[in-house]
Amino acid sequence: MTRSWRPAERRSAAEPAFFAAEVLERMQVPVALFDHAGRLGYANTAFSTSTLTESLLDRRRQVAHPDLERLRVDALRDPGHSHTLGMASEELGQQSWIEVFPLSTAPGWTAVVGRSAPTARPVEAALPSPRLLLHELRAPLFALDEGLEGLAEFGGAGRMGEVVGRLSRAAARLRGVLQGVSDLVQVERLGSADSRAELVDLREVLADVADTYSLLAAASGHELALAVPPFAAEVRGDRELLGRAVGNLVDNAIRHTPPGTITAAVAVRGSLVVVEVADSGQGIPREQSQRIFEPFVRLGAAESAGAGSGLGLAVVRAIAVAHGAGVTVDRGPEGGALFRLAFLSRGSDRRARVSP
């Protein structure tokens, strides 16, 4: 594994305006940016086509909602805390709110992001919670793993070895499904106005992911490289889930691309903090660029072999949406897949220079 500081620094020095507009436009959540006077500077399609425009702004595109204006001023005065306002929005759902925070790279500017929590569904009283089900399923799965490991030691390379191999792959897929469902349950918990998000430096998240996956990458013939800036790249969110999202992207690249270099990078581009995971494989067909984020979708050889849980990228998208972020896949500079997680930069500017 290699770690680099300069590549991300060069990327962050590039003109960010066009990149930011493109990524913000592709976000699935409503996003609007306001200048120091409360005038609308930018709104993506999800915001401008929603009822939020009529309920929050006047005809001059100025903040007209008194509670929003109060939150906007409070966010500028106290950037270290969350500022939210409950909303009744048909697009966002019954349990919805907007979050207001200052942009760290544009003094006086604020961002408004529409958020929603999953609406509680009535269930029968006798049905156990998803967390309890997951807990109960893990015990027999681990016992199955131990039994298969024991059989593998005595099975040899004959018919028994083939059977053990198939069972091992099935157990691995089941384990991945359970982990994916567990992550989705955790995302639902995060999708609440009462959730407390911490300030997370994405450089540390990438370092943790690299430590976790470097041996697996090396064993499969991949080189895992990091590209991070010499200053903090902070967002507010759940550190564990953010690590899971980046880890799923790296794991996906390791399992579905031929040996080569996998790069995990984080950079600050204007008002965005961006995480990119790029590989040197065949890439993702443009017509499949949205479908791959759906649950239990696998493409090409992975689909025919039934490899993976089919939930990894669906979890990535759910985590991104829960953090008001966007997730996209494009063709990378080396011809492989380039997955991108883009977060709005928030809070005070904490880019204190550090030594590599």
LOPA-302651 format. One record per residue (C-alpha): residue number from 0; residue in one letter; chain; x, y, z. Coordinates in Angstrom, 1 decimal, decimal comma. Example, Ala and Ser with C-alpha at 12.3 -4.5 7.8 and 13.67 -1.06 7.14 Angstrom:
BEGIN
0|a|A|12,3|-4,5|7,8
1|s|A|13,7|-1,1|7,1
% end
This chain:
BEGIN
0|m|A|0,0|0,0|0,0
1|t|A|1,3|3,4|-0,9
2|r|A|0,2|6,8|0,6
3|s|A|0,5|10,0|-1,3
4|w|A|-0,2|13,6|-0,4
5|r|A|0,5|15,5|-3,6
6|p|A|-2,0|14,0|-6,1
7|a|A|-5,0|15,0|-4,0
8|e|A|-3,4|18,5|-3,5
9|r|A|-3,2|18,9|-7,3
10|r|A|-6,8|17,8|-7,7
11|s|A|-8,1|20,3|-5,1
12|a|A|-6,3|23,1|-6,9
13|a|A|-8,3|22,5|-10,1
14|e|A|-11,2|24,8|-11,0
15|p|A|-14,0|23,5|-8,8
16|a|A|-17,0|25,4|-10,0
17|f|A|-18,0|23,2|-12,9
18|f|A|-17,3|20,0|-11,0
19|a|A|-19,3|21,2|-8,0
20|a|A|-22,3|22,1|-10,1
21|e|A|-22,3|18,7|-11,9
22|v|A|-22,1|16,7|-8,6
23|l|A|-24,6|18,8|-6,8
24|e|A|-27,0|18,4|-9,7
25|r|A|-26,7|14,7|-9,6
26|m|A|-27,4|14,4|-5,8
27|q|A|-30,6|12,7|-5,0
28|v|A|-31,5|15,0|-2,1
29|p|A|-32,6|18,6|-2,5
30|v|A|-29,6|21,0|-2,1
31|a|A|-29,6|24,8|-2,2
32|l|A|-26,8|27,3|-1,6
33|f|A|-27,5|30,9|-0,3
34|d|A|-25,2|33,9|-0,2
35|h|A|-24,4|36,1|2,8
36|a|A|-27,7|38,1|2,2
37|g|A|-29,9|35,0|2,1
38|r|A|-30,3|35,1|-1,7
39|l|A|-30,4|31,8|-3,6
40|g|A|-27,1|31,2|-5,4
41|y|A|-27,7|27,7|-6,6
42|a|A|-30,3|24,9|-6,3
43|n|A|-30,2|21,5|-7,8
44|t|A|-33,1|20,0|-9,7
45|a|A|-34,3|18,0|-6,7
46|f|A|-34,7|21,3|-4,7
47|s|A|-36,0|23,6|-7,5
48|t|A|-38,7|21,2|-8,6
49|s|A|-39,9|20,5|-5,0
50|t|A|-42,4|22,4|-2,9
51|l|A|-39,4|23,7|-0,8
52|t|A|-38,9|26,5|-3,3
53|e|A|-42,4|27,9|-2,9
54|s|A|-42,5|27,4|0,9
55|l|A|-39,1|28,8|1,7
56|l|A|-38,4|31,5|-0,9
57|d|A|-40,1|34,6|-2,3
58|r|A|-40,3|35,6|-6,0
59|r|A|-36,9|37,3|-5,8
60|r|A|-35,4|33,9|-4,7
61|q|A|-34,8|35,4|-1,2
62|v|A|-35,3|33,5|2,0
63|a|A|-38,9|34,3|3,1
64|h|A|-39,5|31,7|5,7
65|p|A|-38,8|33,3|9,1
66|d|A|-37,6|30,1|10,8
67|l|A|-35,2|29,3|7,9
68|e|A|-33,8|32,9|8,1
69|r|A|-33,3|32,4|11,9
70|l|A|-31,6|29,1|11,3
71|r|A|-29,4|30,5|8,6
72|v|A|-28,1|33,3|10,9
73|d|A|-27,7|30,8|13,8
74|a|A|-25,7|28,5|11,6
75|l|A|-23,3|31,3|10,7
76|r|A|-22,9|32,3|14,3
77|d|A|-22,5|28,8|15,7
78|p|A|-21,2|26,5|12,9
79|g|A|-20,2|23,7|15,3
80|h|A|-23,8|22,5|16,0
81|s|A|-26,6|21,1|13,9
82|h|A|-29,4|23,4|12,8
83|t|A|-32,5|21,7|11,6
84|l|A|-36,1|22,7|10,9
85|g|A|-39,1|20,3|10,6
86|m|A|-40,9|20,5|7,4
87|a|A|-44,2|19,2|5,8
88|s|A|-43,0|18,2|2,4
89|e|A|-44,7|15,8|0,0
90|e|A|-41,5|15,1|-1,8
91|l|A|-39,4|14,4|1,4
92|g|A|-42,1|12,4|3,2
93|q|A|-44,0|12,8|6,4
94|q|A|-41,0|12,7|8,7
95|s|A|-38,8|15,4|7,0
96|w|A|-36,7|18,4|7,9
97|i|A|-34,1|20,7|6,4
98|e|A|-30,6|21,0|7,7
99|v|A|-28,8|24,4|7,5
100|f|A|-25,0|24,7|7,8
101|p|A|-22,3|27,2|6,7
102|l|A|-20,0|26,4|3,8
103|s|A|-16,4|26,2|5,1
104|t|A|-14,9|27,4|1,8
105|a|A|-17,3|30,3|1,2
106|p|A|-17,6|32,7|4,2
107|g|A|-21,1|33,9|4,8
108|w|A|-22,7|31,3|2,5
109|t|A|-25,0|28,6|3,8
110|a|A|-26,3|25,3|2,4
111|v|A|-29,8|23,9|2,9
112|v|A|-30,2|20,2|2,5
113|g|A|-33,6|18,4|2,5
114|r|A|-33,5|15,3|4,7
115|s|A|-36,1|12,6|5,5
116|a|A|-36,4|9,7|7,9
117|p|A|-38,1|6,4|6,9
118|t|A|-41,7|6,4|7,8
119|a|A|-42,4|3,8|10,5
120|r|A|-44,4|0,9|9,2
121|p|A|-46,9|-0,9|11,4
122|v|A|-45,8|-4,5|12,2
123|e|A|-47,2|-7,3|14,2
124|a|A|-46,3|-7,2|17,8
125|a|A|-44,9|-10,8|17,6
126|l|A|-42,4|-9,9|14,9
127|p|A|-38,9|-9,5|16,4
128|s|A|-36,8|-6,5|15,5
129|p|A|-34,3|-6,6|12,6
130|r|A|-31,4|-6,3|15,0
131|l|A|-32,6|-9,3|17,0
132|l|A|-33,0|-11,3|13,9
133|l|A|-29,5|-10,5|12,7
134|h|A|-28,1|-11,3|16,1
135|e|A|-29,8|-14,7|16,1
136|l|A|-28,7|-15,5|12,6
137|r|A|-25,0|-14,7|13,2
138|a|A|-24,5|-17,6|15,7
139|p|A|-25,5|-20,5|13,3
140|l|A|-23,6|-18,8|10,5
141|f|A|-20,4|-18,7|12,5
142|a|A|-20,9|-22,3|13,5
143|l|A|-21,3|-23,2|9,8
144|d|A|-18,1|-21,4|9,0
145|e|A|-16,2|-23,3|11,6
146|g|A|-17,6|-26,6|10,3
147|l|A|-16,6|-25,8|6,7
148|e|A|-13,1|-24,9|7,8
149|g|A|-12,8|-28,2|9,5
150|l|A|-14,1|-30,1|6,4
151|a|A|-11,7|-28,2|4,2
152|e|A|-8,7|-29,5|6,2
153|f|A|-9,8|-33,1|5,5
154|g|A|-11,7|-32,8|2,2
155|g|A|-8,8|-32,7|-0,1
156|a|A|-9,1|-31,8|-3,8
157|g|A|-11,7|-34,3|-4,8
158|r|A|-15,5|-34,2|-4,8
159|m|A|-15,6|-33,3|-1,1
160|g|A|-13,3|-30,3|-1,8
161|e|A|-15,7|-29,1|-4,5
162|v|A|-18,7|-29,4|-2,2
163|v|A|-16,9|-27,6|0,6
164|g|A|-15,9|-24,8|-1,8
165|r|A|-19,5|-24,3|-2,9
166|l|A|-20,8|-24,3|0,7
167|s|A|-18,0|-21,8|1,7
168|r|A|-19,0|-19,4|-1,0
169|a|A|-22,6|-19,7|-0,1
170|a|A|-21,8|-19,0|3,6
171|a|A|-19,6|-16,0|2,5
172|r|A|-22,5|-14,6|0,5
173|l|A|-24,9|-15,1|3,4
174|r|A|-22,5|-13,3|5,7
175|g|A|-22,3|-10,4|3,3
176|v|A|-26,1|-10,2|3,1
177|l|A|-26,4|-10,1|6,9
178|q|A|-23,7|-7,4|7,1
179|g|A|-25,5|-5,4|4,4
180|v|A|-28,9|-5,7|6,1
181|s|A|-27,2|-4,7|9,4
182|d|A|-25,7|-1,6|7,7
183|l|A|-29,1|-0,6|6,2
184|v|A|-30,7|-0,9|9,7
185|q|A|-28,0|1,4|11,1
186|v|A|-28,6|3,8|8,2
187|e|A|-32,3|4,0|9,1
188|r|A|-31,3|4,9|12,7
189|l|A|-29,1|7,6|11,4
190|g|A|-32,0|9,0|9,3
191|s|A|-33,5|10,8|12,2
192|a|A|-33,6|14,5|13,0
193|d|A|-32,5|13,5|16,6
194|s|A|-29,3|11,8|15,4
195|r|A|-26,1|13,4|16,6
196|a|A|-23,5|13,6|13,8
197|e|A|-19,9|14,0|14,7
198|l|A|-17,2|15,8|12,8
199|v|A|-15,3|13,2|10,8
200|d|A|-12,0|13,7|9,0
201|l|A|-12,3|11,6|5,8
202|r|A|-8,5|11,2|5,6
203|e|A|-8,7|9,1|8,8
204|v|A|-11,6|7,1|7,3
205|l|A|-9,5|6,3|4,2
206|a|A|-6,5|5,3|6,3
207|d|A|-8,6|2,9|8,4
208|v|A|-10,1|1,4|5,2
209|a|A|-6,6|1,0|3,8
210|d|A|-5,4|-0,8|6,9
211|t|A|-8,3|-3,2|6,7
212|y|A|-8,1|-4,0|3,0
213|s|A|-4,4|-3,8|2,2
214|l|A|-3,6|-7,5|2,9
215|l|A|-6,7|-8,6|0,9
216|a|A|-5,7|-6,3|-2,0
217|a|A|-2,1|-7,7|-2,0
218|a|A|-3,3|-11,3|-1,9
219|s|A|-5,4|-10,7|-5,0
220|g|A|-2,6|-8,9|-6,9
221|h|A|-3,8|-5,4|-6,3
222|e|A|-1,9|-2,3|-5,1
223|l|A|-4,0|-0,1|-2,8
224|a|A|-2,9|3,6|-3,0
225|l|A|-4,1|6,5|-1,0
226|a|A|-4,2|10,2|-2,1
227|v|A|-5,1|12,6|0,6
228|p|A|-4,5|16,4|1,2
229|p|A|-2,2|17,7|4,0
230|f|A|-5,2|19,4|5,7
231|a|A|-8,4|18,1|7,2
232|a|A|-11,3|17,0|4,9
233|e|A|-14,1|17,1|7,4
234|v|A|-17,8|16,2|7,1
235|r|A|-20,5|15,6|9,7
236|g|A|-21,8|12,1|10,0
237|d|A|-21,4|8,6|11,4
238|r|A|-17,8|7,6|11,2
239|e|A|-18,5|3,8|11,2
240|l|A|-21,0|4,1|8,3
241|l|A|-18,7|6,4|6,3
242|g|A|-16,0|3,8|6,7
243|r|A|-18,4|1,1|5,6
244|a|A|-19,3|3,1|2,4
245|v|A|-15,7|3,6|1,4
246|g|A|-14,8|0,1|2,4
247|n|A|-17,5|-1,4|0,3
248|l|A|-16,2|0,6|-2,7
249|v|A|-12,7|-0,7|-2,2
250|d|A|-13,9|-4,3|-1,6
251|n|A|-16,0|-4,1|-4,7
252|a|A|-12,9|-3,0|-6,7
253|i|A|-10,8|-5,8|-5,3
254|r|A|-13,3|-8,5|-6,0
255|h|A|-14,4|-7,4|-9,5
256|t|A|-11,4|-6,0|-11,2
257|p|A|-8,2|-7,7|-12,5
258|p|A|-4,9|-7,2|-10,7
259|g|A|-3,8|-3,6|-10,8
260|t|A|-3,8|-0,3|-8,9
261|i|A|-6,8|0,7|-6,8
262|t|A|-6,7|4,4|-5,7
263|a|A|-8,7|5,8|-2,8
264|a|A|-8,5|9,6|-2,7
265|v|A|-10,1|12,4|-0,8
266|a|A|-9,9|16,1|-1,9
267|v|A|-11,6|19,4|-1,1
268|r|A|-13,0|20,9|-4,3
269|g|A|-14,6|24,3|-3,7
270|s|A|-17,6|23,7|-1,5
271|l|A|-17,3|19,9|-1,8
272|v|A|-15,4|17,2|0,0
273|v|A|-15,0|14,3|-2,4
274|v|A|-14,0|10,7|-1,9
275|e|A|-13,0|8,8|-5,1
276|v|A|-12,2|5,1|-5,5
277|a|A|-10,8|4,2|-8,9
278|d|A|-9,7|0,9|-10,4
279|s|A|-8,1|-0,2|-13,6
280|g|A|-10,7|-2,7|-14,7
281|q|A|-13,2|-2,6|-17,6
282|g|A|-15,5|0,0|-16,0
283|i|A|-19,2|0,1|-15,7
284|p|A|-21,4|0,5|-18,8
285|r|A|-23,1|3,9|-18,8
286|e|A|-26,6|2,3|-19,1
287|q|A|-25,9|0,4|-15,9
288|s|A|-24,5|3,3|-13,9
289|q|A|-27,7|3,7|-11,8
290|r|A|-28,8|0,0|-11,7
291|i|A|-25,7|-1,2|-9,9
292|f|A|-26,8|0,8|-6,8
293|e|A|-30,0|-1,3|-6,5
294|p|A|-30,2|-4,2|-4,0
295|f|A|-29,0|-7,6|-5,2
296|v|A|-27,9|-6,4|-8,6
297|r|A|-24,7|-7,9|-10,0
298|l|A|-23,3|-7,4|-13,5
299|g|A|-21,4|-9,6|-15,9
300|a|A|-19,3|-12,5|-14,5
301|a|A|-20,4|-11,5|-10,9
302|e|A|-24,0|-12,0|-11,9
303|s|A|-23,5|-15,4|-13,5
304|a|A|-21,3|-16,6|-10,6
305|g|A|-23,6|-15,2|-7,9
306|a|A|-20,6|-13,5|-6,3
307|g|A|-20,9|-11,0|-3,5
308|s|A|-24,0|-10,2|-1,4
309|g|A|-25,5|-7,8|-4,0
310|l|A|-26,0|-5,2|-1,2
311|g|A|-22,6|-3,5|-1,1
312|l|A|-23,3|-0,7|-3,5
313|a|A|-26,9|-0,4|-2,3
314|v|A|-25,5|0,2|1,2
315|v|A|-23,1|2,8|-0,2
316|r|A|-26,0|4,7|-1,8
317|a|A|-28,1|4,5|1,4
318|i|A|-25,2|5,9|3,5
319|a|A|-24,6|8,7|1,0
320|v|A|-28,3|9,7|1,0
321|a|A|-28,4|9,6|4,8
322|h|A|-25,5|12,1|4,8
323|g|A|-26,9|14,4|2,2
324|a|A|-24,2|13,3|-0,2
325|g|A|-24,2|12,2|-3,8
326|v|A|-22,7|8,9|-5,2
327|t|A|-21,9|8,4|-8,8
328|v|A|-19,8|6,1|-11,0
329|d|A|-18,0|7,3|-14,2
330|r|A|-15,2|6,1|-16,3
331|g|A|-11,8|6,7|-14,6
332|p|A|-8,7|8,4|-16,1
333|e|A|-7,1|4,9|-16,5
334|g|A|-10,2|3,4|-18,1
335|g|A|-11,7|1,6|-15,1
336|a|A|-14,6|2,6|-12,8
337|l|A|-14,4|5,8|-10,8
338|f|A|-16,8|5,8|-7,9
339|r|A|-17,3|9,2|-6,3
340|l|A|-18,9|10,2|-3,0
341|a|A|-19,4|14,0|-2,8
342|f|A|-20,3|15,8|0,5
343|l|A|-21,0|19,4|1,1
344|s|A|-18,2|20,9|3,2
345|r|A|-19,6|22,4|6,4
346|g|A|-18,5|24,0|9,6
347|s|A|-15,6|26,3|10,2
348|d|A|-12,6|26,0|7,9
349|r|A|-10,1|23,7|9,8
350|r|A|-7,5|23,2|7,1
351|a|A|-4,6|23,4|9,5
352|r|A|-1,4|22,3|7,7
353|v|A|0,2|19,2|8,9
354|s|A|3,3|17,3|8,0
355|p|A|2,9|14,1|6,0
% end
